């Protein structure tokens, strides 16, 4: 039995601080899915124009600065947000999910799972995940030295464009499609061989989660992201038939410090390519919040409980159960605080024991009565409870 925890309501959650926004536009279906998974919609981020930040993704640097300046680092972590942005000089729009403030591998699992659900909502149901790890800063430095030495030794075997690119970027041959460079890439050092034990564990946790979530994936050894600031996980989601890239994600813990913000901020995100559109979007605060109270709050305990909860959330979303879940929170007390703030009449608890037995604990807050329910029966059971509260 999981104990009831009466904790003072003190931690700030993003939903309690920032206004809930109403979105109308080409991303509406995806925004709705993201909100269900706990990503709070914010206004499009205005890029900053400082010289030191220009070489990095401007909207990400601006968001990290906002995180510090508004005191988000004192809120319950991670702070999970969604926003849209227009690719410069194109009619291409991206939907971006961000999770700031947590180093936990559950963050990447949540980003991948949510991005897949969003792509499914846009009709992209046959997708595949490529994933890689470049490790922490020390791992990146070691790999960069090895790859630079490797290409210096084989400089004359590269195409002229890659020879020129190597003058400013040791990773230039990785994006070349010429046969000679592709062959060289297969022989080149691989970043996963330079991971520390901590980075290996982090990567293993994510891969284990993908397997438990039944997400098809493969290791793409030279998927590197941007070596200047990317750390550990890099992933992409592609169309399984055409190979078209549909989403690109990364952990970028080093970006804040590299961009001159003075400190390291654990951060990860994914850009979902929604496609070209001339449709406009409007994002405004609700004058009056719709009657969509989150009657059910799901608490997940232990890594296996979190992964199991991710599976269940998608089933409950399809069954239209009003639900809130905080995937970044690890402690029972933090999640109980959030449930109390929301005044949720129904709590669902998933821990390691429940994952192993295929069950869930369902508790009615008013009476403290609780029942163990098979997960296969959970959507129907919760529907009946929601009607009664």
N, C-alpha and C positions, 0 to 999 in steps of 0.2 A: 504494500500500500504506500502510495506517495503522500507525504504529509501535507496538510494545508499550511501555508506560510503567510502569516499576517505581517507584511512589511509596510513601513511608511511610504506613501506615494511621494517620491522625491525625484526620481530620474526623469529627465525630459526625453520624450520620444518625438520624432520628427512630425508625426501626425498631430501632436498636441501643440506644436509650435508654429509650423508653417500652415497657411490656409489650404484647405482642400480645393482643388481647381477643377473646373469643368472644361473638358477638351472636345472640340469639334474639328474634324479634319481627316486626312487620309490615314492617320495612324490610330484612329479611335479603337479599333478592335484590339490592336496590340497594347495600347495604353491600359485598356480594361484588364487584360491578362496580367500585365505587370503590376497593377494595383492590387490584384488578388494575391499575388506573391509577396506583397509588402513593399513594393517600390513606389514611393510617394512622388507623384507628378509635380515638377517644378517648372517655372517659366524657363524658356530657352536661355542658356547662359551666354552672356555677352563676353566675347574674348577680350583679354587685356592686351595692351600694345607695348608693354615694356620691352626694351631691347633684349634682355636676357631670356624672356619668355617666348620670343618670336620663333625660336628654333624648335619649340615643343608644341604639342597639340594645344592650341590656345583655349579651347573651351574647357579642357581638362585642368589646365593651370588656373583658369578663372574660378572653377568650382572648388579646387583645393584652397585657393585664397579665401573664398567665401566660407569654407569649412572652418578656417582658423579665425577669421575676423568676426564671425557671428557666434563663436563659442560652441560650434557643433561637437568639438572634441570632448566637451563635458556632458554631452547627451549620452543616452544608452547607445552602445555601439553594436553593430555597424550602423551608420546612417545610410539608408538605401533609397535611391532616388531614380526617377526616370525623366528624361527630357528629350526634345527633338532638336535637330540642327540640320541646316542646309549645307551641303558640301560646297565650298567656295567655287564660284564660276561654273556651276552645273545646276541642272534641275533635279539633282539627286538628293533625296532626303534620307537621313538615318534616324533611327530610334535608339537612344543610348540608355543603358542601365548602368548605374554606378553603385558601388558598395564601399564606403569609406570608414576606416577606423578598426578593421579587424584583419589579422594575419591568418585566420583559420581557413583550412582548405574547404570547409563547407561553403564558403563564399563562392568559390569558383564553381562548385557543383550546383549551387543555386542559380548562378548566372547562366550556366549551360542549359540547365533544365528549363528555366524560364524562357530563355531565348528560343529553345525548341518549341515550347508551347506557343509562343508568339508567332513563330514561323508557321506552325500548324494552323493557327487562326487565320493566316493569310493564304492558306491553301498549299503551303509547302510541307507536305507530309512525308516525303521520301528523302530524308536528309542523313548526313553522316558527319561525325565529329572527328577532326584531326586535332591532336593535342601534343604538346611538348613542354619540357621544362628547361629553362636556361640557368636555374639556380639563383642563389643570392649574389651580392656584389662581388665577393671573392671568386665565386665560380665563373661569373661572366668575365672577370679580368683574366683568369687563367685560360679560359677558352679563347678569348680574343687574342691573347699572345700566341697560343698554339695555331690558331687559324691564320694569323698574319705570317707566321714563320712557314706554314705549309704552302701558302700561295706564293711567297717569295721564292721558295725552292722550285715551284712549278710555274713561274711567271711566264716563261716562253711558250707554255702549252695553252695559255688562255687566249680568248678572242681579244682583239684590240680594244673593244669597248670596256671589257673587264680589266684589262691592263691599266687603262686610264682611270677607271673607277677606283682601283686599289690605292691610288695616290691619296684619296681622301676617306676611303671607307673600306675596312678590311672585309666587310661582308658583301661587297658589291657582286661577286660571282654567284651568290646564292639566288639572285633573282634573274639571272641570265638564262635564256631558253636555248642558246646555242648548244649543239651536241657536245662539243669539246668541254664546255663549262659544266654541263650536266654530268658528264662522266667524271670530271674532276670533283664535283660536289659529292658524288657517291663515295669517293675515296677520302674525302676530307675528314678531319676530326669532327666528332659529334658532341654537342653540349651536354647531353645526358651522361656522358662518361666523366664529367668534371663536377658532378653535383656533390655537395656535402651530405653528410648523413641526415641532417635536418631537412634539407631540400628534397632528398630522396623520400623521406617519410611523408613530407607534405604532398609530393607528387603521387605516391602510392595511395594515400588516403583519397585523393580525387579520383584516381583510376578505379579504385575499389568501389567508390560511390557510383560511378558511371555504370559499372557492371551490375550492381544491385538495382539500379534504376532501369536496367535493360536498355541502355543507350549504346548504340553501335558506335565504336570509335576505333581509331588506329593511331599509332605513334607516327608523327611526321617529324623526322629528326632534324630537319633544317628549317622548321618553322620557328623563327627567332624573334619576331617583333622588332622593336627598336632597342638595340643594345645599350643606348645611352641611358635609358631609364627603366626599361622593362626588367622585371625580376620574376623568377620562378615560372609561373604558368603562362603559356601562350596557347591559344586555341582558335580554331575556325570551324564554322559549320557550313557545309557545302551541299549542293544538290547531288544526291547519290548517283543520278544518271548522267548529268551534264558536267559535274565538277564545278559548276558556278559557285563562287563564294557568296554566301548569304549572310554571314555574320562573322565578325572578327573580334576576339576578346583577349585580354591580357591583364596581368597583375603589374602595377606600376608604382611600387612602394618608393622608388627612388626619385620620382618625378618632382615632388614638392621641393626637395632639397636642391636638386639640379636646377630648378627654375628660380631659385633664389628666395624661397619662402622660409628658409631658416631651420627647417626640421624635416625629418622623415615622417610621412603619413602613410600607413598601410592603406592600399587602395587597389581595387580591381574593377573592371568594367567590360562591357561588350557593346559593339556597334552593330545594329541590325539593319541591313540594307533593304529598305522598303521599296526602292525603285524610283524611277523618274515620274514626276507628277507635277502638274501645274496647279493642283488643288491647293487652296489656302487653308490655314488653320487658325482657330481662335482658342485662346487659353485664358479663362477668366475665373476669378473666385465665384463660388456659388453665392447668390443672394440669400438663398435659404437652402441648407443642406437637404438632399433627397432623403427619403425615409428608407435608408439601406443600412440600418444598424447592424453591426457585426455581432450576431447573437452567439456565435461559437468562437471560442479562442482555443487554439491548439498549442499545447506545450510539448516540446520534443526534448528528450534527455538522452545523452550519450550519442556518439557518432552514428551508430546503427539506427537509433531513434530518429535522428535528423533525416537520414536517407529514406527511412520508411515514411516519415512525414511528407517528404517531397512527393513520393508516389501517391499518397492519400490525398494531398491537396488537389492534384489534377483531377482525381475522381470526384472529389467534393465540388470542385468548380464546375465540372460537367453536369453534376446533379443540382447546381444552383443553390448550394448551401451557403448562407452568409457566414463568412469565416475570416478570422484574422490569425496570422501566425508571424512570429518574429524569428526568422531563421538564423539571424546573427547572434541571438542571445544564447548563452550556454548554461547559465545558472537557473535553477528552479525559482529562486527568489526574484530574479529580474523579470522572468516571464509572469510570475504571479502578480508583480507590481503592475505590469502592463494590462493584465486581465482585469485587475481591480480598477485601473484608470478607465477602461472601456466599459466597466460595469457589465461584463459578459455574464449572462445567466447560465451558460453551458461551457464547460471546459472539457477538452479531450486531451488525454495524456498518453504520449507514446514514448516509451523508454526501451532499453535493450530487451527486457523481459517480454514486453508486448510485441516487439519486432520478432523475437524468436518464436512466440506462440501464435502470431497472426491475430492479435487482439488489440483492443484499445480500451482505456479506462474513460468512461463518460460520467462526468460529475455535474449535478445541478447545484449551482452555488447557493440558492435560497435555502435548500434543505440539507445540503452537504451529502445528500444521498448519491451513491455512485454505483456504476454497474460495469461489468466487464462484457464488452461486445465484440464478436468476431468482426474483423475488418471487412469481410465480404458483406456484412449486414449494416455497416456503419452509415452509409448514405441514407438508407431508408429509416434507420433508427433516429438519426439527427433531424430528418425532415419532420418526423412526428413530434419530436421535442420542440423544435422551432415553432411549430404551429401552436403549441400549448403555452408558450411564454409570452 
